[in-house]
Amino acid sequence: MTWMDSFDTAALRRETERAMRLPLGLASPLWLAFGAAASAGVAWWWMSRMGRPFNIEAKMGSALAAPEGLLDVSPGKATKAPVIEETVLDVAPSEPAPVEAAPLEPAPLEPAPVVLADDDLTLLVGVGPKLAAALAERGVTRFAQMAAWTEDELAAMDTALNLRGRAHRDKWIAQAKAFIEKA
């Protein structure tokens, strides 16, 4: 046990007593960082609440509402509201002047012009919004127009729109005829 004898027990005892007197919280600098962060969080919370407008009357609720018949409700100053008497005049309603009604003749009905709404060409398989817009630029807006196409017209439209055979593969003419039959 010679190695234990080499320790200065008096110095060890002094250092231990000194360490025990020092509060442990001050020994770590992390407590300072935590305190600063917590203080900043509390300050932000209060400042964000203080910046919000609020309706104090709504917060107070009925505490500010005056009881019926009282004007001033502050302590020692409660007074009755003055009673206002209403005077009601009895006035007979006047008779309205007779109005002579002219005989109404119905306006001649003109047939409304027939306006065909454009069909939604995006319902066809292979036709998206951009392709429908390109077809509309070329005057194709209805299923009936597409159903009346011949194979040559379909091929010409396919070439004009650079579809590489999509119109034929997706069978636009057959689809257009199916939509016409549904309607």
VEXDREN-2710 file (C-alpha; in Angstrom, 1 decimal):
% VEXDREN-2710
k/r/px/py/pz
1/MET/0.0/0.0/0.0
2/THR/2.8/2.3/-0.6
3/TRP/1.2/4.1/-3.5
4/MET/-1.6/5.3/-1.2
5/ASP/0.9/6.7/1.2
6/SER/2.3/8.9/-1.5
7/PHE/-1.0/10.9/-1.6
8/ASP/-1.1/14.2/0.3
9/THR/-4.4/13.5/2.1
10/ALA/-4.5/16.9/3.7
11/ALA/-4.3/18.7/0.2
12/LEU/-6.9/16.2/-1.2
13/ARG/-9.2/16.9/1.7
14/ARG/-8.8/20.7/1.2
15/GLU/-9.6/20.5/-2.5
16/THR/-12.6/18.3/-1.9
17/GLU/-14.0/20.7/0.7
18/ARG/-13.4/23.7/-1.6
19/ALA/-15.2/21.9/-4.5
20/MET/-18.2/21.1/-2.3
21/ARG/-18.6/24.7/-1.3
22/LEU/-18.7/25.9/-4.9
23/PRO/-22.3/25.6/-6.3
24/LEU/-22.3/23.0/-9.0
25/GLY/-24.3/25.1/-11.4
26/LEU/-21.6/27.7/-11.7
27/ALA/-19.1/25.0/-12.7
28/SER/-20.6/24.6/-16.2
29/PRO/-20.7/27.3/-18.8
30/LEU/-23.6/25.4/-20.5
31/TRP/-25.9/26.9/-17.8
32/LEU/-25.1/30.3/-19.0
33/ALA/-26.0/29.4/-22.6
34/PHE/-29.2/27.7/-21.5
35/GLY/-30.1/30.8/-19.4
36/ALA/-29.5/33.1/-22.3
37/ALA/-31.6/30.9/-24.7
38/ALA/-34.4/30.6/-22.2
39/SER/-34.4/34.4/-21.5
40/ALA/-34.5/35.1/-25.3
41/GLY/-37.4/32.7/-25.7
42/VAL/-39.4/34.3/-22.9
43/ALA/-38.7/37.7/-24.2
44/TRP/-39.7/36.8/-27.8
45/TRP/-43.0/35.2/-26.4
46/TRP/-43.9/38.3/-24.5
47/MET/-43.0/40.7/-27.3
48/SER/-45.0/38.7/-29.9
49/ARG/-48.0/38.8/-27.6
50/MET/-47.7/42.5/-26.9
51/GLY/-47.6/43.4/-30.6
52/ARG/-51.0/41.8/-31.3
53/PRO/-54.0/44.0/-31.2
54/PHE/-56.9/42.9/-29.0
55/ASN/-60.3/44.1/-28.1
56/ILE/-60.3/45.0/-24.5
57/GLU/-64.0/45.2/-24.3
58/ALA/-64.3/41.7/-25.6
59/LYS/-61.7/40.5/-23.0
60/MET/-63.6/42.2/-20.2
61/GLY/-66.9/40.7/-21.4
62/SER/-69.9/41.7/-19.4
63/ALA/-67.9/43.3/-16.6
64/LEU/-68.2/46.6/-18.5
65/ALA/-71.9/46.2/-19.4
66/ALA/-74.0/48.6/-17.5
67/PRO/-77.0/47.1/-15.7
68/GLU/-80.4/48.0/-17.1
69/GLY/-81.4/51.5/-16.2
70/LEU/-78.1/52.7/-14.9
71/LEU/-75.9/55.3/-16.6
72/ASP/-72.8/55.6/-14.5
73/VAL/-71.7/52.4/-12.7
74/SER/-68.6/53.6/-11.1
75/PRO/-68.6/53.2/-7.3
76/GLY/-70.7/55.7/-5.5
77/LYS/-71.9/57.3/-8.7
78/ALA/-74.8/55.0/-9.7
79/THR/-77.6/57.1/-11.1
80/LYS/-80.8/56.1/-12.7
81/ALA/-81.2/56.8/-16.4
82/PRO/-83.8/59.4/-17.2
83/VAL/-87.1/58.0/-18.5
84/ILE/-87.9/59.4/-21.9
85/GLU/-91.6/59.4/-22.7
86/GLU/-92.6/58.7/-26.2
87/THR/-95.3/60.6/-27.9
88/VAL/-97.1/58.7/-30.5
89/LEU/-99.0/60.5/-33.1
90/ASP/-102.1/58.8/-34.5
91/VAL/-101.9/59.4/-38.2
92/ALA/-104.3/57.7/-40.6
93/PRO/-102.6/56.3/-43.7
94/SER/-103.5/58.1/-46.8
95/GLU/-105.1/56.2/-49.7
96/PRO/-102.9/55.6/-52.7
97/ALA/-103.9/57.3/-55.9
98/PRO/-105.5/54.8/-58.3
99/VAL/-103.1/53.7/-61.1
100/GLU/-104.4/52.9/-64.5
101/ALA/-102.6/49.9/-65.8
102/ALA/-101.9/49.9/-69.5
103/PRO/-102.7/46.6/-71.1
104/LEU/-99.4/44.6/-71.5
105/GLU/-98.7/43.1/-74.8
106/PRO/-96.2/40.2/-74.9
107/ALA/-93.1/41.0/-76.8
108/PRO/-92.7/39.1/-80.0
109/LEU/-90.5/36.1/-79.4
110/GLU/-87.5/35.7/-81.6
111/PRO/-85.8/32.4/-81.8
112/ALA/-82.5/32.5/-80.0
113/PRO/-79.5/31.9/-82.2
114/VAL/-78.2/28.4/-81.8
115/VAL/-74.7/28.6/-80.3
116/LEU/-73.0/25.3/-80.0
117/ALA/-70.6/25.1/-77.1
118/ASP/-67.2/23.8/-77.8
119/ASP/-66.6/20.2/-76.7
120/ASP/-63.9/19.3/-74.2
121/LEU/-61.4/17.7/-76.6
122/THR/-59.2/16.7/-73.6
123/LEU/-61.6/13.9/-72.9
124/LEU/-60.1/12.1/-75.9
125/VAL/-57.3/9.7/-75.1
126/GLY/-54.0/11.3/-76.2
127/VAL/-55.3/14.9/-76.2
128/GLY/-54.1/17.2/-73.5
129/PRO/-54.6/20.9/-72.9
130/LYS/-51.8/22.0/-75.2
131/LEU/-52.9/19.7/-78.0
132/ALA/-56.6/20.8/-77.6
133/ALA/-55.4/24.5/-77.9
134/ALA/-53.4/23.6/-81.0
135/LEU/-56.5/21.9/-82.5
136/ALA/-58.6/25.0/-81.6
137/GLU/-56.1/27.2/-83.4
138/ARG/-56.7/25.1/-86.5
139/GLY/-60.5/25.4/-86.1
140/VAL/-61.2/22.0/-84.5
141/THR/-63.3/22.5/-81.3
142/ARG/-66.1/19.9/-81.6
143/PHE/-66.3/16.1/-81.6
144/ALA/-68.5/16.3/-84.7
145/GLN/-65.7/17.9/-86.7
146/MET/-63.3/15.1/-85.8
147/ALA/-65.8/12.4/-86.4
148/ALA/-66.3/13.7/-90.0
149/TRP/-62.6/13.5/-90.8
150/THR/-61.4/11.0/-93.4
151/GLU/-58.2/9.0/-92.9
152/ASP/-56.4/11.5/-95.2
153/GLU/-57.5/14.5/-93.1
154/LEU/-56.5/12.6/-89.9
155/ALA/-53.0/12.0/-91.4
156/ALA/-52.7/15.6/-92.5
157/MET/-53.6/16.9/-89.0
158/ASP/-51.2/14.4/-87.5
159/THR/-48.4/15.7/-89.7
160/ALA/-49.3/19.3/-89.1
161/LEU/-49.2/18.9/-85.3
162/ASN/-46.1/16.6/-85.5
163/LEU/-47.9/13.8/-83.5
164/ARG/-46.0/10.9/-85.2
165/GLY/-49.1/8.8/-85.7
166/ARG/-50.7/9.3/-82.3
167/ALA/-54.0/10.4/-83.8
168/HIS/-54.2/7.2/-85.7
169/ARG/-53.0/5.0/-82.8
170/ASP/-55.4/6.5/-80.3
171/LYS/-58.2/6.3/-82.8
172/TRP/-59.4/9.9/-82.5
173/ILE/-62.1/9.5/-85.1
174/ALA/-63.7/6.5/-83.3
175/GLN/-63.5/8.2/-80.0
176/ALA/-65.1/11.4/-81.3
177/LYS/-68.0/9.2/-82.8
178/ALA/-68.4/7.5/-79.5
179/PHE/-68.7/10.9/-77.7
180/ILE/-71.3/12.0/-80.2
181/GLU/-73.4/8.9/-79.7
182/LYS/-73.3/9.4/-75.9
183/ALA/-74.7/12.9/-76.2
END
